[in-house]
Amino acid sequence: MIGTKDLYVKLRKQIFDALDPTMIGSIERPQLQSQLESAVNLLLENEDVPVSNVVRHQFVDSLTDELVGLGPLQRLMDDESITDIMVNGPDAVFIERNGLVEKAPISFIDENQLLAIAKRIASRVGRRVDESSPTCDARLADGSRVNIVIPPISIDGTAISIRKFKKHSIDLKKLCEFGAMSPEMAQLLMIAARCRLNILISGGTGSGKTTMLNALSEYISEKERIITIEDAAELKMQQPHVVRLETRTAGIENTGLINQRDLVINSLRMRPDRIIVGECRGPEAFEMLQAMNTGHDGSMSTLHANTPRDAMARVESMVMMANNNLPLEAIRRTIVSAVDLIIQISRLHDGSRKVMNITEVVGLEGSNVVMEEIFRFQPSYQANEDGKVRGNFITAGLMQRSVLVEKAKFFGLEEQLMAAFRAGEHA
């Protein structure tokens, strides 16, 4: 007896062979579903197989999703509890939900179906993925970030990684409710953003760096002109005066490439008050530091590093990519004079995200960068039955020579800042 999957594959082929692809884009989804339902019912009459109404509806939904959506991935995209989708091949689809990774209850018919959907994702944003260009970064219509790698680079079949776009941004208050930080830390970060401190957000992949950047951006004045620079636009600025810039890959003739460094250099000619780079990972770090040092206070960016000290070393390496003739001491002086605060975020083994450190960059002593830890997360090493990581956010207080204190005085927020520390020390 023919199985449900085999039957679906047979119907799918018959319907796709009869379809005019040029007509799909001009038909609304409800109308398309209605036509597909009629076609499925007609074809099933020719099959000597009993099929329930539930299965018929599943067939129609699957066909509709494949024609105007993302095929089997569409139901995962529609599930708001899922934050990441990872496709490792036609039969290996994984999702992240509540910080934990699990296998998804879906699969693709074959590699051809998976590859067709990957190419559709790329083509919708004017990009391509084929043998001559087997990797691609793209952005879905809802803002979700997508990375695609196809064979022969991806050995076991097409690989798709989707970081879903959150419809509702998470603010500092929500991060406190989730246990990512304490209210005192949130108060400090709010003041730091308002006082135009230059901030780097450091952490691993999926640790919540962009979420934190979005949360901090809420405290930027509406009077300021903000320029955002990203590979794939994810930042959600609430202010009215925002210019969003996005990089561009090279075309078929290997021309037209616009990278982040080009955009940072160009943004300096656009009279910005603040420049926000979605992620620094190359030579653009040099121009970013120059901007922070030349009147664009309050600029922010993210980068991949495991500790605040590692973050400083990584910035050094990125500056060397841009100008390897600069002596290390000059690079360090540039970094120290530019960067005020480093926020270190980690994704822990229980799936939770936490702000592990808030560290101020104080200055140079000799050739060493002096950093002062303001807040840190102290985990409790006692075993918990539920497997959750618990601990306390602690502070040693704030140095009087702190740039945060000076800026808070200038902006009239010193009392709020000191109140946060008094609460933190007694927490």
PyMOL commands that set and color helices and strands:
alter all, ss='L'
color gray80, all
select helices_A, chain A and resi 4-18+21-24+29-45+53-68+71-78+111-124+172-177+183-194+209-217+260-267+284-293+308-322+328-338+403-410+414-425
alter helices_A, ss='H'
color red, helices_A
select strands_A, chain A and resi 82-87+93-97+100-103+135-139+145-149+159-163+199-203+226-230+242-246+274-277+300-304+341-347+353-365+368-379+391-395
alter strands_A, ss='S'
color yellow, strands_A
deselect
rebuild
show_as cartoon
